[in-house]
Amino acid sequence: QVQLVESGGGLVQPGGSLRLSCAASGTCFSIYGASWHRQTPGKQRELVAIISRGTSTNYVASVKGRFTISRDDAKNMVYLQMNSLKPEDTGVYYCYCRADWGQGTQVTVSS
């Protein structure tokens, strides 16, 4: 079991950018890969982006071309670069590895 801690959320205007970070307390991402999920009130948590233990990535259709997931194994970090943000990207973003979740970080896109 590892502890996952997200950071980097906040309030941003539509069209803006944010970079989310997820720090793991131990080695996880390089072994199991990682993913970012988001949850909005009244909706199920959805998978947003995933990175394999290699270099493969995949995204939900609504964020393709705008979000980029990446990993720094030396630092046990995973990132989510979010560009051209839209109000519908608002939600709590969670990092996931193997069977562990972070506490989430709030992203609000609003003018």
C-alpha distances in whole Angstrom, upper triangle without the diagonal:
4,7,10,13,16,20,23,24,28,31,33,36,37,37,35,31,28,25,22,19,15,14,10,9,9,10,9,12,14,13,12,14,14,16,18,19,21,23,26,28,29,27,24,21,22,21,23,22,19,19,18,17,21,23,24,23,25,26,27,31,31,29,30,32,31,28,26,22,21,19,19,17,18,17,14,16,17,20,22,26,28,32,34,33,34,34,32,29,29,26,22,20,16,14,12,9,9,8,7,10,12,15,17,20,24,26,30,33,36,39
4,6,10,13,16,20,21,25,28,30,33,34,34,32,28,25,22,18,16,12,10,6,6,6,8,7,10,13,12,12,13,12,14,16,17,20,22,25,27,28,27,24,21,22,20,21,20,18,18,18,16,20,21,22,22,23,24,26,29,30,27,29,30,29,25,23,20,19,16,16,14,16,14,11,12,14,17,19,23,25,29,32,30,32,32,30,27,27,24,20,18,14,12,10,8,9,9,7,9,9,12,15,18,21,24,27,30,33,37
4,7,10,13,17,18,22,25,27,31,32,32,29,26,23,20,16,13,10,8,6,5,8,10,10,12,15,15,14,15,13,15,15,16,18,20,23,25,27,25,23,20,21,20,20,20,18,18,19,18,21,23,24,23,24,24,25,29,29,27,28,30,28,24,23,19,19,16,16,15,16,14,11,12,13,16,18,21,23,27,30,28,30,30,28,25,24,21,18,16,12,10,10,10,11,11,7,8,7,9,12,15,18,21,24,27,31,34
4,7,10,14,15,18,22,24,27,28,28,26,23,19,16,13,10,6,6,5,7,9,11,10,11,14,15,14,13,11,12,12,13,15,17,20,22,24,23,21,17,18,17,17,16,16,16,17,17,20,21,21,20,21,21,22,26,25,23,25,26,24,20,19,16,16,14,14,14,16,13,10,9,10,12,14,18,20,23,26,24,26,26,25,22,21,18,15,12,9,7,8,8,11,11,7,6,4,8,9,11,15,17,21,24,27,30
4,7,10,12,15,19,21,24,26,26,23,20,16,14,10,8,5,5,7,8,12,14,13,13,17,18,17,16,13,13,12,14,15,16,19,21,24,23,21,18,19,18,17,17,17,17,19,19,22,22,23,21,22,21,23,26,25,22,24,26,23,20,19,16,16,14,15,15,16,13,11,10,10,11,13,16,18,22,24,22,24,24,24,20,19,17,13,11,9,8,10,11,15,14,11,9,5,7,8,9,13,15,19,21,25,28
4,7,8,12,15,17,21,22,22,19,16,13,11,7,6,4,6,9,12,14,16,15,14,17,19,18,16,13,12,10,12,12,14,17,19,22,21,19,16,17,16,15,15,15,16,19,19,22,21,22,19,20,19,20,23,22,19,21,22,20,16,16,14,14,14,14,16,17,14,12,10,9,9,10,13,14,18,21,19,21,21,20,17,16,14,10,8,7,7,10,12,16,16,12,10,6,7,6,6,10,11,15,18,21,24
4,6,9,13,15,18,20,20,17,14,10,9,6,5,6,8,12,14,17,18,18,17,20,22,21,19,16,15,12,14,14,16,18,20,23,22,21,18,19,18,16,16,18,18,21,22,24,23,23,21,22,20,21,24,22,20,22,22,19,16,16,14,15,15,15,17,18,15,14,11,11,10,10,12,13,16,19,17,19,19,20,16,15,14,11,9,10,10,13,16,19,20,16,13,10,10,8,6,9,10,14,16,19,22
4,7,10,11,15,17,17,13,11,7,6,5,6,9,11,15,18,20,21,20,19,22,24,23,20,17,16,13,15,14,16,17,20,24,22,22,19,19,18,16,16,18,19,22,23,25,23,24,21,21,20,21,23,21,18,20,20,17,14,15,14,15,15,16,19,20,16,16,13,12,10,9,10,11,13,16,14,17,17,18,14,14,13,11,10,12,12,16,18,22,22,19,16,13,13,10,7,9,9,11,13,16,19
4,7,9,13,14,15,12,10,7,8,6,9,11,14,17,20,22,24,22,21,24,26,24,22,18,16,13,13,12,13,14,17,20,19,20,17,17,17,15,16,18,20,23,25,26,25,25,22,21,19,19,21,19,17,19,20,16,14,15,15,17,18,19,22,23,20,19,16,14,12,10,11,10,13,15,12,14,14,15,12,10,10,9,8,11,12,16,19,23,23,20,16,13,12,9,5,5,5,8,10,13,16
4,6,10,13,14,11,10,8,10,10,12,15,17,21,23,26,27,26,24,27,30,28,25,22,20,16,16,14,15,15,17,21,20,21,19,19,20,18,19,22,23,27,28,30,28,28,25,24,22,21,23,20,18,21,21,17,16,18,18,20,21,23,25,26,23,23,19,18,15,14,13,12,14,15,12,13,13,14,12,10,10,10,11,14,16,20,23,26,26,23,19,16,15,12,8,6,5,6,8,11,13
4,7,10,12,10,10,9,12,12,16,18,21,24,27,30,31,29,28,31,33,31,28,25,22,18,18,15,16,15,17,20,20,22,20,20,21,19,21,24,26,29,31,32,30,30,26,25,23,22,23,20,18,21,21,17,17,19,20,22,24,25,28,30,26,26,22,21,18,16,15,13,13,14,11,12,11,13,11,9,11,12,13,16,19,22,26,29,29,26,22,20,18,15,11,8,6,5,6,7,9
4,7,8,6,7,8,11,13,16,19,22,26,29,31,32,30,28,31,33,31,28,25,22,19,19,16,17,16,19,22,22,23,21,21,21,19,20,23,25,29,31,32,29,29,25,24,21,21,22,18,16,19,19,15,15,17,19,21,24,25,28,30,27,27,23,21,18,15,13,11,11,10,8,9,9,12,11,10,12,14,14,18,20,24,27,30,30,28,24,22,20,17,13,11,8,6,5,6,8
4,6,6,8,10,14,16,20,23,26,29,32,34,35,33,31,33,36,34,31,27,25,21,21,18,19,18,20,23,23,24,23,22,23,20,22,25,27,31,33,34,31,30,27,26,22,22,22,18,17,19,19,15,16,19,21,23,26,28,31,33,30,30,26,24,20,18,15,12,11,9,8,8,8,12,11,11,14,16,17,21,23,26,30,33,33,31,27,25,24,20,17,14,11,8,5,5,5
4,5,9,11,15,17,20,23,27,30,33,35,35,33,31,33,35,33,30,27,24,20,20,18,19,17,20,22,21,23,22,21,21,18,20,24,26,30,32,32,30,29,25,23,20,19,19,15,14,17,16,13,14,18,20,23,26,28,31,33,31,30,27,24,20,17,15,11,10,7,5,5,6,10,9,10,14,17,17,21,23,26,29,33,33,31,28,26,25,21,18,15,12,9,6,6,6
4,7,10,14,16,20,23,26,29,33,35,34,33,30,32,34,32,29,26,23,20,20,19,20,19,22,25,24,25,23,22,22,18,19,23,25,28,31,31,28,27,23,22,19,19,18,15,13,15,13,10,12,15,18,21,24,26,30,32,30,29,26,23,19,16,13,10,7,4,5,6,9,12,11,13,16,18,18,22,23,26,29,32,33,31,28,26,26,22,19,17,13,12,9,10,10
4,7,11,13,17,20,23,27,30,32,32,30,28,30,33,31,27,25,22,19,20,18,20,19,22,25,24,25,23,22,21,18,19,22,23,27,29,29,26,26,23,22,19,19,19,16,14,16,14,11,12,14,17,19,22,24,27,29,27,27,23,20,17,14,11,8,6,5,5,8,10,13,11,12,15,17,17,20,21,25,27,31,32,30,26,24,24,20,17,15,12,11,8,10,10
4,7,10,13,17,20,23,27,28,28,27,24,26,29,28,24,21,19,16,17,16,19,19,22,25,24,24,22,20,19,16,16,19,20,24,26,26,23,23,20,20,17,18,18,16,13,15,13,9,9,11,14,16,18,20,24,25,23,23,19,17,13,10,8,5,4,6,6,10,12,14,11,12,15,16,15,17,18,22,24,28,29,27,24,21,21,18,15,14,11,11,10,12,13
4,6,10,13,16,20,23,25,25,24,21,24,26,25,22,19,17,14,15,14,17,18,21,24,22,23,20,19,18,15,15,18,19,22,24,24,22,22,19,19,17,18,19,16,13,15,15,11,10,11,12,14,16,18,21,22,20,20,16,14,10,8,6,5,7,9,8,12,13,14,11,12,13,13,12,14,15,19,21,25,26,23,20,18,18,15,12,11,9,10,10,13,15
4,7,10,13,17,20,21,22,20,18,20,23,22,19,16,14,12,14,14,17,19,22,25,23,23,20,19,17,14,13,15,16,19,21,21,19,20,17,17,16,17,19,17,14,16,15,12,9,9,10,11,13,14,17,19,16,16,12,10,7,6,4,6,9,12,11,14,16,17,13,14,14,14,11,13,13,16,19,22,23,21,18,16,17,14,11,12,10,13,13,17,19
4,7,10,13,17,19,19,18,15,18,21,19,16,13,12,10,12,12,15,17,20,23,21,21,17,16,15,13,12,14,15,18,19,20,19,19,16,17,15,17,19,18,14,16,17,14,11,10,9,10,12,13,16,18,15,14,10,8,5,5,6,8,11,14,13,16,17,17,13,13,13,11,9,10,9,13,15,19,20,17,15,12,13,10,8,10,9,13,14,17,20
4,7,10,13,15,16,15,13,16,18,17,15,12,12,10,13,14,17,19,22,25,23,22,19,18,16,14,13,14,14,17,17,19,18,19,17,18,17,19,21,20,17,19,19,16,13,12,10,10,10,10,13,14,11,10,7,6,5,7,9,11,15,18,17,19,20,20,16,17,15,13,10,10,9,12,13,17,18,16,13,11,12,11,9,12,12,16,18,21,24
4,7,10,12,13,12,10,13,16,15,13,10,10,9,12,14,16,19,22,25,23,21,17,17,15,14,13,13,13,15,16,18,17,18,16,18,17,19,22,22,19,20,21,19,15,14,11,10,9,10,12,13,10,8,6,5,6,9,12,14,18,21,19,22,22,22,18,18,16,13,10,9,6,9,10,14,15,12,10,8,10,9,10,13,14,18,20,23,26
4,7,9,10,10,10,13,15,15,13,11,13,13,15,17,20,23,25,28,26,24,20,20,19,18,16,16,15,17,16,18,18,20,19,20,21,23,26,25,22,24,24,22,19,17,14,12,10,10,10,11,8,6,5,7,9,12,15,17,21,24,23,25,26,26,22,22,20,16,14,12,9,11,11,14,15,12,11,9,11,12,12,16,17,21,23,27,30
4,5,7,7,8,11,12,12,12,11,13,13,16,18,21,24,26,29,27,24,21,21,19,19,17,16,15,16,15,17,18,20,19,21,22,23,27,27,24,25,26,25,21,19,15,14,11,11,10,11,8,5,6,8,11,14,18,20,24,27,26,28,29,28,24,24,22,18,15,13,10,10,9,12,13,10,10,9,12,13,15,19,20,24,26,30,33
4,7,9,11,13,14,14,15,14,16,17,19,21,24,27,29,31,29,27,24,24,22,23,21,19,18,19,17,20,21,23,23,24,25,27,31,31,28,29,30,28,25,23,19,17,14,13,12,12,10,7,9,12,15,18,21,24,27,31,29,32,32,31,28,27,24,21,19,16,13,13,11,13,14,11,12,11,14,16,17,21,23,27,29,33,36
4,6,9,10,11,12,13,13,16,18,20,23,25,29,31,33,31,28,25,25,23,23,21,19,17,17,15,18,20,21,22,24,25,27,31,31,29,29,30,29,25,23,19,17,14,13,10,11,9,7,10,12,16,19,22,25,29,32,31,33,34,33,29,29,27,23,20,17,14,13,11,12,14,12,14,13,16,18,20,24,26,29,32,35,38
4,6,7,7,9,10,11,15,17,20,23,26,29,32,33,31,28,25,24,22,22,20,17,15,14,11,14,16,19,19,22,23,26,29,30,27,28,29,28,24,21,18,15,12,11,8,9,9,6,9,12,15,18,22,25,28,32,31,33,34,33,29,30,27,24,21,18,14,13,10,11,13,12,14,15,18,20,21,25,26,30,32,36,39
4,6,5,6,7,8,12,14,17,20,23,26,29,30,28,25,21,21,18,19,17,14,12,11,9,13,15,16,16,19,20,23,26,27,25,25,26,26,22,19,16,14,11,11,9,11,11,7,9,10,14,17,20,23,26,30,29,31,32,30,27,27,25,22,19,15,12,10,6,7,10,10,12,13,17,18,20,23,25,28,30,34,37
4,5,5,4,5,9,12,15,19,22,25,28,30,27,24,20,19,16,16,14,11,9,8,7,10,11,13,13,15,17,20,23,24,22,22,23,22,19,16,12,10,8,9,7,10,10,7,8,8,11,14,17,20,23,26,26,28,29,28,24,25,23,21,17,14,11,9,6,8,12,11,12,13,17,17,19,22,23,26,28,32,35
4,6,6,8,12,15,18,22,25,29,32,33,30,27,24,22,19,19,16,13,10,8,5,8,10,12,13,16,19,22,25,26,24,23,24,24,20,17,14,11,8,9,6,9,11,8,10,10,13,16,19,22,25,29,28,31,32,31,27,28,27,24,21,18,14,13,10,11,14,14,16,17,21,21,22,26,26,30,31,35,38
4,6,9,13,16,19,23,26,29,32,33,30,27,24,23,19,20,17,14,11,9,6,9,12,13,15,17,20,23,26,28,25,25,26,26,23,20,16,14,12,12,10,12,14,11,13,13,16,19,22,24,28,31,30,33,34,32,29,30,28,25,22,19,15,13,9,9,13,13,16,17,21,22,24,27,28,31,33,37,40
4,7,10,13,16,20,22,26,29,30,27,23,20,19,16,17,14,11,9,7,5,9,12,12,13,15,17,20,23,25,23,22,24,24,21,18,15,14,12,13,11,15,15,12,13,12,15,17,20,23,26,29,28,30,31,29,26,27,25,23,19,16,13,10,7,6,10,11,13,15,19,20,22,25,26,29,31,34,38
4,7,11,14,17,20,24,27,28,25,22,19,17,14,14,11,8,6,4,4,7,9,9,10,12,14,17,20,21,19,19,21,21,17,15,11,10,9,11,10,14,14,11,11,9,12,14,17,19,22,25,25,27,28,26,23,24,23,21,17,14,11,9,7,8,11,12,13,15,18,18,20,23,23,26,28,31,35
4,7,10,14,17,20,24,25,22,19,15,14,11,11,9,6,5,7,8,11,11,11,10,11,12,15,18,19,17,17,19,18,15,13,9,9,9,11,11,15,14,11,10,7,10,11,14,16,20,23,22,24,25,23,20,21,19,17,13,11,7,6,5,8,10,10,10,12,15,14,16,19,19,23,24,28,31
4,7,10,13,17,20,21,18,16,12,11,7,7,6,4,6,9,11,13,13,12,9,9,10,11,15,16,14,14,17,16,12,11,8,10,10,14,14,18,17,13,12,9,10,9,13,14,18,20,19,20,21,19,16,17,16,14,10,8,6,5,7,9,11,11,10,11,14,13,14,16,16,20,21,25,28
4,7,10,14,17,19,16,14,10,9,6,6,5,6,9,12,14,16,15,14,11,11,10,10,14,14,12,13,16,14,11,11,8,11,12,15,16,19,18,15,12,9,9,8,11,12,15,18,16,17,18,16,13,14,12,10,7,6,5,6,9,12,13,12,10,10,12,10,11,13,13,16,17,21,24
4,7,10,14,15,12,10,6,5,4,5,7,9,12,15,17,19,19,17,14,12,10,10,13,13,12,14,17,15,12,13,11,14,16,19,20,23,21,18,16,13,12,10,13,13,16,18,16,16,16,14,11,12,9,8,6,5,6,8,11,13,13,12,10,10,12,9,11,12,12,15,16,20,23
4,7,10,12,10,9,6,6,7,7,10,12,15,18,21,23,22,20,17,15,12,11,14,12,12,15,17,15,13,15,14,17,18,21,23,26,23,21,18,15,14,12,14,13,16,17,14,14,13,11,9,8,6,5,4,6,9,11,14,17,16,15,12,12,12,9,9,9,9,12,13,17,20
4,7,9,7,6,4,6,9,10,13,16,19,22,24,26,25,24,20,18,15,14,16,14,14,18,20,18,16,18,17,20,22,25,26,29,26,24,21,19,18,15,17,16,18,19,16,15,13,11,10,9,5,5,7,8,12,13,17,19,18,16,13,13,12,9,10,10,10,12,14,17,20
4,6,6,7,7,9,12,12,16,19,22,25,28,30,28,27,23,21,18,15,17,15,15,19,21,19,18,20,20,23,25,28,29,32,29,27,24,22,20,18,19,17,19,19,15,14,12,9,9,7,5,7,9,11,15,17,21,23,21,20,16,16,14,12,12,10,10,10,12,14,18
4,6,8,9,12,15,16,20,22,26,28,31,33,32,30,27,24,21,19,20,18,19,23,25,23,22,24,24,27,28,31,33,35,32,30,27,25,24,21,23,20,22,22,19,17,14,12,12,10,8,9,12,14,18,19,23,25,23,22,18,18,16,14,14,12,13,13,15,16,20
4,7,10,12,16,17,21,23,27,29,32,34,33,31,28,25,22,19,20,19,20,24,26,24,23,26,26,29,30,33,35,37,35,32,30,27,26,24,25,23,25,24,21,19,16,13,15,13,11,12,15,16,20,21,24,25,24,23,20,20,18,17,17,16,16,16,18,19,22
4,6,8,12,14,17,20,23,26,29,31,30,27,24,21,18,15,17,16,17,20,23,22,21,23,23,26,28,31,32,35,33,30,27,25,24,21,23,21,23,23,19,17,15,12,13,12,10,11,13,14,17,18,22,23,21,21,18,19,18,16,17,15,16,16,17,19,23
4,6,10,12,15,17,21,23,26,28,27,25,22,19,17,14,17,16,17,20,23,22,20,22,21,24,26,29,30,33,31,28,25,23,22,20,22,21,23,23,20,19,18,14,14,14,11,11,12,13,15,15,19,19,18,18,15,16,16,14,16,16,16,18,19,21,25
4,7,9,12,14,18,20,22,25,24,22,19,17,14,12,15,15,15,18,21,20,17,19,18,21,22,25,26,29,27,24,22,19,19,17,19,18,21,22,19,18,17,14,13,12,10,9,9,9,12,12,15,16,15,15,12,13,13,11,13,13,14,16,18,21,24
4,6,9,11,15,17,20,22,21,19,16,13,11,9,12,11,12,14,18,17,15,16,15,19,20,24,25,28,26,23,21,18,17,15,17,16,19,19,17,16,16,13,11,12,10,11,10,10,12,12,15,16,16,16,13,15,15,13,15,15,15,16,18,21,24
4,6,8,11,14,17,19,18,15,12,10,8,7,10,11,11,12,16,15,13,13,12,15,17,20,21,25,24,21,18,15,15,13,15,15,17,19,17,17,18,14,12,14,12,12,10,9,10,10,12,14,14,14,13,14,16,13,15,16,15,18,19,22,25
4,7,11,14,17,18,17,14,11,8,6,5,9,9,7,9,12,11,9,10,9,13,15,19,21,24,22,20,17,14,12,10,12,11,14,15,13,14,15,13,10,12,11,11,9,10,10,11,14,16,17,16,14,15,16,14,14,14,13,16,16,20,23
4,7,10,14,14,13,11,7,6,4,6,10,11,8,9,12,11,8,8,6,10,12,16,17,21,20,17,15,11,10,8,11,11,14,16,15,16,18,16,13,15,14,14,11,11,10,10,12,15,16,16,14,15,17,15,15,16,15,18,18,22,25
4,7,10,11,10,8,6,5,7,9,12,14,12,12,14,14,11,10,7,9,11,14,15,19,18,16,14,10,11,10,13,14,17,19,19,20,22,19,16,19,17,16,13,12,10,9,10,12,14,14,14,15,18,16,17,19,18,21,22,26,29
4,7,8,7,6,4,7,9,12,15,17,14,14,15,16,12,10,7,7,8,12,12,16,16,14,12,9,10,10,13,15,18,21,21,23,25,23,19,22,20,19,16,14,11,11,10,12,15,15,15,16,20,18,19,21,21,24,24,28,31
4,5,6,5,6,9,12,15,18,20,18,17,18,19,16,13,10,10,10,13,12,16,17,14,14,11,13,14,17,19,22,24,24,26,28,26,23,25,24,22,19,17,14,12,10,11,15,16,17,18,22,21,22,24,24,27,28,32,35
4,7,8,10,13,16,19,22,23,21,20,21,22,19,16,12,11,9,11,10,13,15,12,13,12,14,16,19,21,24,27,27,29,31,29,26,28,26,24,21,18,15,13,11,11,15,16,17,19,22,22,23,26,26,30,31,34,37
4,6,9,12,16,19,21,24,21,19,20,21,18,15,13,11,10,12,11,14,16,14,14,13,15,17,19,21,24,27,27,30,32,30,27,29,28,26,23,21,18,16,14,15,18,19,21,22,25,24,26,28,28,31,31,35,38
4,6,10,13,17,19,21,18,16,17,18,15,12,10,9,9,11,12,15,16,15,14,12,14,14,16,19,21,24,24,27,29,28,25,27,26,25,22,20,17,17,15,17,20,21,21,22,25,24,25,27,26,29,29,33,35
4,7,11,14,16,18,16,14,15,17,14,12,10,10,11,14,15,18,19,17,16,14,14,14,16,18,20,23,23,25,28,26,23,26,25,24,21,20,17,16,15,16,20,21,21,22,25,24,24,26,25,28,28,32,34
4,7,11,13,15,13,11,12,13,11,9,7,8,11,14,15,19,19,17,15,12,12,12,13,15,17,19,20,22,24,22,19,22,21,21,18,17,15,14,14,16,19,19,19,20,23,21,21,23,22,24,24,28,31
4,7,9,12,10,8,11,12,10,9,9,11,13,17,18,22,22,20,18,14,14,12,14,14,16,18,18,20,22,19,17,20,20,20,16,16,15,15,15,17,19,20,19,20,23,20,21,22,21,23,23,26,29
4,6,8,7,6,9,10,8,8,9,12,15,19,20,24,23,21,19,15,14,11,12,12,14,15,15,16,18,16,13,17,16,17,14,15,14,15,16,18,20,20,19,19,21,19,19,20,18,20,19,23,26
4,6,6,6,10,11,10,11,12,15,18,22,24,27,26,24,21,17,16,13,14,13,15,15,14,15,16,13,12,15,15,16,14,15,15,16,18,19,21,21,19,20,21,19,19,19,17,19,18,21,24
4,6,5,9,10,10,13,14,18,21,24,26,30,29,27,24,20,19,15,16,14,15,14,14,14,16,13,12,16,17,18,17,18,19,19,21,23,24,25,23,23,25,22,22,21,19,20,19,21,24
4,6,9,9,9,13,14,18,21,25,27,30,29,27,24,20,18,15,14,12,12,12,11,10,12,9,9,13,14,16,15,17,18,20,22,24,25,25,23,23,24,20,20,19,16,16,15,18,20
4,6,5,6,9,11,15,18,22,24,27,26,24,21,17,15,11,11,8,9,9,9,10,12,10,9,12,14,15,13,16,16,18,20,23,24,23,21,21,22,19,18,17,14,15,14,17,20
4,5,6,8,11,14,18,21,24,27,26,24,21,18,15,12,12,10,10,11,12,13,16,14,12,16,17,19,16,18,18,19,21,23,25,25,23,23,25,21,21,20,18,19,17,20,23
4,6,8,11,14,18,21,24,26,26,25,22,18,16,13,11,10,9,9,11,13,16,15,14,17,19,21,18,20,20,22,23,26,28,27,25,25,26,23,22,22,19,20,18,20,22
4,7,10,13,17,20,23,26,24,24,20,17,14,10,8,6,5,6,8,10,14,13,11,14,16,18,16,18,18,20,22,25,27,26,24,23,24,20,19,18,15,16,14,17,19
4,7,10,14,17,20,22,21,20,17,13,10,7,5,4,6,9,9,12,14,14,11,14,15,15,13,15,14,17,19,22,23,22,20,19,21,17,16,16,14,15,14,18,20
4,7,10,13,16,19,18,17,14,11,8,6,5,7,9,12,12,15,18,17,14,17,17,17,14,15,14,16,17,20,22,21,20,19,21,18,17,18,16,18,18,21,23
4,7,11,13,16,15,14,11,7,6,5,6,9,12,15,15,18,20,19,15,17,17,16,13,13,11,12,14,17,19,18,17,16,18,16,16,17,16,19,19,23,25
4,7,10,13,12,11,9,6,5,7,8,11,14,18,18,21,23,22,19,21,20,19,15,15,12,13,14,17,19,18,17,17,20,18,17,19,18,22,22,26,28
4,6,9,9,8,6,4,6,9,11,15,17,21,21,24,26,25,21,23,22,20,16,15,12,13,12,15,18,17,16,16,19,18,18,21,20,24,24,28,31
4,6,6,6,5,6,8,12,13,17,20,24,24,27,29,28,24,26,25,23,19,18,14,15,14,17,20,18,18,17,20,19,20,22,22,26,27,30,33
4,5,5,6,8,11,15,17,20,23,27,27,30,32,31,27,28,27,24,21,19,15,15,13,15,18,17,18,18,21,21,21,25,25,28,30,33,36
4,6,8,11,13,17,19,22,25,29,29,32,34,33,29,30,29,26,23,21,18,18,16,18,21,20,20,19,22,23,23,26,27,30,31,35,37
4,5,9,11,15,17,20,23,27,27,30,31,31,27,28,26,24,20,19,15,16,15,18,20,18,18,17,19,19,20,23,24,27,29,32,34
4,7,10,14,17,20,23,27,26,29,30,29,26,26,24,21,18,16,12,13,11,14,16,14,15,14,17,17,18,22,22,26,28,31,34
4,7,10,13,16,19,23,22,25,27,26,22,23,21,19,15,14,10,12,11,14,16,14,14,12,15,15,15,18,19,23,24,28,30
4,7,10,13,17,20,19,22,24,23,19,20,19,16,13,11,8,10,10,14,16,14,13,12,15,14,14,17,17,20,22,25,28
4,6,10,13,16,16,19,21,20,16,17,17,15,11,11,9,12,13,16,18,16,15,13,15,13,13,15,14,18,19,22,25
4,6,10,13,12,15,17,16,13,14,14,13,10,11,10,12,14,18,19,18,15,14,16,13,12,13,12,15,16,19,22
4,7,10,10,14,16,16,13,14,15,15,12,14,13,16,18,21,23,21,19,17,19,16,14,15,12,15,14,18,20
4,7,7,10,12,13,9,11,13,14,12,14,14,17,20,23,24,23,20,18,19,16,14,13,10,12,11,15,17
4,5,9,12,13,10,13,15,17,15,18,18,21,23,27,28,26,24,22,23,19,17,16,12,13,11,14,16
4,7,10,11,10,12,15,18,17,20,21,24,26,29,31,29,26,25,25,21,19,17,13,13,10,12,13
4,7,8,6,9,12,14,14,17,19,22,25,28,29,27,24,22,22,18,16,14,10,9,7,9,11
4,5,5,8,11,14,15,18,20,23,26,29,30,28,25,23,23,19,17,14,11,9,6,8,10
4,5,6,9,13,14,18,21,23,27,30,30,28,24,23,22,18,16,13,10,7,5,6,9
4,5,8,12,13,16,19,21,25,27,27,26,22,22,21,17,16,13,10,9,8,9,12
4,6,9,10,13,16,18,22,24,24,23,20,19,18,14,13,11,8,8,7,10,13
4,7,9,13,16,18,22,25,24,23,19,18,16,13,11,8,5,5,5,8,12
4,6,10,13,16,19,22,21,19,16,14,13,10,8,6,5,6,9,12,15
4,7,10,13,17,19,18,16,12,11,9,6,5,4,6,9,11,14,18
4,7,10,14,17,16,14,10,9,9,5,5,6,7,10,13,16,20
4,7,10,13,13,10,7,6,7,4,7,9,11,14,17,20,23
4,7,10,11,8,6,5,8,7,9,12,13,17,19,23,26
4,7,7,6,5,7,10,10,13,15,17,20,22,26,29
4,6,5,7,9,13,13,16,19,20,24,26,30,33
4,6,9,12,15,16,19,22,24,27,29,33,36
4,7,10,13,15,18,21,23,27,29,32,36
4,7,10,12,15,18,21,24,27,30,34
4,7,8,12,15,17,20,23,26,30
4,6,9,12,15,18,21,24,28
4,7,10,13,16,20,23,26
4,7,10,13,16,19,22
4,7,10,13,16,19
4,6,10,13,16
4,7,10,13
4,6,10
4,7
4
